[in-house]
Amino acid sequence: MINSDSMSPIQSFKRIWKNYGREHLFSFIIANLFMILIAGTTALYPIVIDYAFLSLEEANWSK
């Protein structure tokens, strides 16, 4: 059975932010920057591999 006195997700977030989040704001920012960096490099991986294969196909191997 669902407890109607439970906190909403927004209330939970506000409580966690008030008790824990403000002390670690700098860490959150750094972690998010690293997540963006990893997401970007992961997205660029297929492009780099495609470029590498095209370069290998065009290379003159008879030297």
One Martini backbone bead per residue (centre of mass of N, CA, C, O) as a GRO file, in nm:
protein
   63
    1MET     BB    1   0.099   0.035   0.020
    2ILE     BB    2   0.057   0.370  -0.008
    3ASN     BB    3   0.205   0.648   0.130
    4SER     BB    4   0.068   0.970   0.168
    5ASP     BB    5   0.321   1.090   0.357
    6SER     BB    6   0.514   1.100   0.149
    7MET     BB    7   0.755   1.215  -0.042
    8SER     BB    8   0.836   1.389  -0.293
    9PRO     BB    9   1.077   1.420  -0.523
   10ILE     BB   10   1.122   1.723  -0.473
   11GLN     BB   11   1.149   1.708  -0.167
   12SER     BB   12   1.387   1.516  -0.167
   13PHE     BB   13   1.582   1.692  -0.324
   14LYS     BB   14   1.580   1.936  -0.131
   15ARG     BB   15   1.685   1.781   0.116
   16ILE     BB   16   1.948   1.681  -0.005
   17TRP     BB   17   2.060   1.957  -0.089
   18LYS     BB   18   2.059   2.087   0.196
   19ASN     BB   19   2.234   1.849   0.346
   20TYR     BB   20   2.460   1.793   0.090
   21GLY     BB   21   2.501   1.958  -0.184
   22ARG     BB   22   2.638   2.235  -0.110
   23GLU     BB   23   2.912   2.108  -0.013
   24HIS     BB   24   2.936   1.958  -0.329
   25LEU     BB   25   2.934   2.145  -0.583
   26PHE     BB   26   3.217   2.118  -0.708
   27SER     BB   27   3.200   1.810  -0.753
   28PHE     BB   28   2.955   1.818  -0.942
   29ILE     BB   29   3.084   1.987  -1.164
   30ILE     BB   30   3.322   1.802  -1.227
   31ALA     BB   31   3.157   1.547  -1.291
   32ASN     BB   32   2.997   1.673  -1.528
   33LEU     BB   33   3.239   1.743  -1.705
   34PHE     BB   34   3.338   1.449  -1.734
   35MET     BB   35   3.077   1.339  -1.861
   36ILE     BB   36   3.091   1.518  -2.113
   37LEU     BB   37   3.366   1.422  -2.212
   38ILE     BB   38   3.296   1.120  -2.242
   39ALA     BB   39   3.055   1.158  -2.434
   40GLY     BB   40   3.216   1.297  -2.659
   41THR     BB   41   3.428   1.073  -2.710
   42THR     BB   42   3.220   0.852  -2.770
   43ALA     BB   43   3.091   0.999  -3.018
   44LEU     BB   44   3.378   1.022  -3.182
   45TYR     BB   45   3.480   0.733  -3.234
   46PRO     BB   46   3.348   0.657  -3.513
   47ILE     BB   47   3.487   0.886  -3.669
   48VAL     BB   48   3.780   0.800  -3.619
   49ILE     BB   49   3.758   0.516  -3.739
   50ASP     BB   50   3.671   0.603  -4.021
   51TYR     BB   51   3.924   0.770  -4.079
   52ALA     BB   52   4.126   0.540  -4.048
   53PHE     BB   53   4.015   0.356  -4.273
   54LEU     BB   54   4.044   0.561  -4.503
   55SER     BB   55   4.352   0.595  -4.472
   56LEU     BB   56   4.422   0.294  -4.525
   57GLU     BB   57   4.295   0.277  -4.811
   58GLU     BB   58   4.478   0.530  -4.931
   59ALA     BB   59   4.728   0.392  -4.896
   60ASN     BB   60   5.067   0.334  -4.993
   61TRP     BB   61   5.194  -0.006  -4.990
   62SER     BB   62   5.443  -0.009  -5.221
   63LYS     BB   63   5.708   0.106  -5.061
   0.00000   0.00000   0.00000
